[in-house]
Amino acid sequence: MKKRLLKFVPWLVAGGLLVLVLSNVPLTDTWTALRQLQWSQIMLLIALNGLILILLNTRWWIILRGHGQRISFPALFGYRLATFGVSYFTPGPHFGGEPMQVYLVEKEFQTPRVTAVAAMSLDKSLELLVNFTFLLAGVIIITQQQALGDTVRSEVIFIAGLLFLVPVGYLLAMWRHRAPLSWLMEQAIRLPFWRRKPVWQSRLQQGQETVYNSERETALFFRRAPWSLVLALLVSIAAWVLMIFEFWLMVSFLGLSLSSVQLVTALTAARIAILLLLPGSIGALEASQAFAFGAMGLNPAIGISASLLIRGRDIVLGTIGLWWGSKKVTLG
């Protein structure tokens, strides 16, 4: 019973946050902002988001090609949506769908598991590197410009810096032919706890071997296809530039023109909200935008409207991804 209740805790917290935010922001203002959207503007936002998805999928495609895997781009696009669907509807939208990402390329194209894990790990590392770089830069800008008053302190910069160092350290370690994640797993296996769980210990050891071989293959990838790595990183940066432009365009369609500092502030608040372990960041995303817009002296209803547009887009994409992924798993 306790385990079942714990599963509902993230949803209860998310629902509570959402109700709290919506009860403190006039829904009439939110609806008024959404009503002024024109179909041409909506279609432009859809096209722009489609281009962002293509770029994100291109990064994974480039990495797999660098590993010698010639996989259909449209097929990978479907796998990317399936991965996003699993991640979005589980606590913490950044993670959760990685096993699906590995499973589908392994099953559909007979990609060796070690290679699939290596490609997924590098794809995720580059994603986190660009995300946390923007987050760190955003927090620094907010602090220097005092865009949110005194609410952002040096401790937040320290935390953002630690998050930034995680993917940087991981990539540098593999560049120097180290295997940091498998080393950590090896240390965990030695804990006395696992001796009481021999079956779990055996599975962890098998996983550690797969991760170790994948990290070694990634190290070889750095030597064998360095330009693929550079190209994948540039594609990630291009996707982020388009994400920033997409958010600015979305808010401008809602009737508000943001300055560069205001744009960075709102997006940074959204990225922090996405880090919380809530399914789809429900409630947290809306709260972050209401707070950020209100703290900047702007109408929080615009922030809520923007978050609802993001929410609607992601739910549609996540649902399509789950449907596509379930078909692939069922057929398998």
Secondary structure, DSSP 8 states (H G I E B T S, - for coil): -HHHHHHHHHHHHHHHHHHHHHHHS-HHHHHHHHHT--HHHHHHHHHHHHHHHHHHHHHHHHHHHHTT----HHHHHHHHHHHHHHHHTSBSTTSS-HHHHHHHHHHHH---HHHHHHHHHHHHHHHHHHHHHHHHHHHHHHHHHTTTTTSS-HHHHHHHHHHHHHHHHHHHHHHTT--HHHHHHHHHHTSGGGGG-HHHHHHHHHHHHHHHHHHHHHHHHHHH-HHHHHHHHHHHHHHHHHHHHHHHHHHHHTT----HHHHHHHHHHHHHHHHSSSBTTTTHHHHHHHHHHHHTTS-HHHHHHHHHHHHHHHHHHHHHHHHHHHHHHHH-
